[in-house]
Structure formats: structure tokens, C-alpha cells
Amino acid sequence: MNCQEKTKEELLKTLRITLAEALECNRRDAMIQAGRRIIYDRTDRCMKLRKFLCYLISQECELLGEGGRHSWWISPALNKRSAVLRHTEIGNNPAVKICKDPGIPKVK
């Protein structure tokens, strides 16, 4: 192997850095090809799914059923429903839309 490093430790350090950079580039390419945004600095606020579901229950919503990727919640007072994604965190924009569908006040 042809390398510029003089010791084995320097070589291993350089290889680790190079491998980390290659993995990061590969991850970015995969995310772009999958059509997902890469979010490095989140400016929108997120809340945990459990806290959001507690909010829905406090607004007298009930779990209607489970779909393939969503949980369906209904507001019995207005007979309107909304789908909630099963992620660990819910962003601000999806939370507003989920609250808007069954006609409950948005989360603060």
C-alpha cells in the first residue's frame, strides 16, 4: 500500500476520517435519491408523539383505528378524523394540519 503517513496510527486515523466522509456522502446521495430533504438545522419546533397524543385525548379525540402507516383519530363532536404518522416526533406543520382536520385548536 502506498501512503503518506509515517506510522500505523497516523494511517488508521486518516483511514477513519476518509471512511466517515465517504459514508456521509453515500448517506446524502441515498437521501436525495429517495426524495427526502436533508435537515441539518431544524428551525421548526417538534414535539414527542406521546405528548401530541395526550393533547389529542385532552381535546376529546378518540383513536379510530390503525392503518398501515398511520393511526386514525376522530373528533366525535364534529365527526371528523385525521391521520397521525407513527414517528417519534411530530413537526410543527404536520401538528397544525392534524389538528385542523378534526377542527380542534392547534398545539401551542
N, C-alpha and C positions, 0 to 999 in steps of 0.2 A: 504494500500500500504506500502510495506517495502522499505525504502530508507535510505541513509546515511546522507542526508542533514538535517540541523537543522531548517532551516527556509523555508518558502514557496518560497521566492525569489531565494534562492540557488537551490531549487528543479526545479523551472521554468528555470533557467539559464542552469542547467545540461540537462534538457529535450530538450531545444532548440539546444544545441550543439549536442546531440545524434541524434535528428531528422535531422539536417543538414548533419551529417556524413552518416546517413542511406540513405538519398536522393541522395547524391553524389555517394555512392556505387551502388545504384539502377540505376542511370543515366549511370555510366560507364558500368555496365553489359548490359544494353539495347543497348548502342552504340556498344559494342563488338559483341553482338548477331546480330545486324543489319549489321555487316560487315564494320563499319566505323572506321577510325582511330580517336583516341582522340588526338587532337593537343592542347597542353598547351602552348608551347613556339613557336610561328611562326617565323621561320628564313627566310622564303621566303617573298618577298615583295608582297603586294596586292595593287590593285587599285580599285577605285569605278567603278561600272558598267557604270554609266553615263559618266565618264571620258573616259573609254575604248570605248564606243560607239561613242563619239565625235572624238576619234582617228580614228576609222574605217571610219567615214564620211570624215575626213580630207584626208584620203587615197583613196577617191573616191569610197568607197564601198557603196552599197545600200541595204536597207532592202528588202529581197526577200519575206519573209512571216513568219508567226508564226506557230510553231509546238506545240506539247503537252507540252514539257518541254524546248524547245529551240527556239531561234529566228534565222532564216536563213539569212545570209548576203552574198552578191555576189560582186565580183570584176568584173565589166563589161568589163574592158580592157583585162583581161585574161580569162573571162568566167568561173571562179572557185568560189566555195562557201564554207562557213564554218558555223558550228552551234555554237551559243553562248548561254551558260546556263543562266538562269534568276536568278542569285544570286546577292546579294547586292555588293559583292566584287569578283573580279577575281584574282586568284593567278598568280604568275609569269609563272609557267609551262603551265597552260591552255592558258594564253595570248599568249605565244610564239607559241603554236600549232595552235591556232585560226588564228594568223597572217600568219603562214607558209602555211596553206591550200590554201588561195586565192593568195598567193605569194606577200604579202606586207611586208615592213620592220617591224621587231619586235619592240615592245614598249620599250622605254628607261626609 
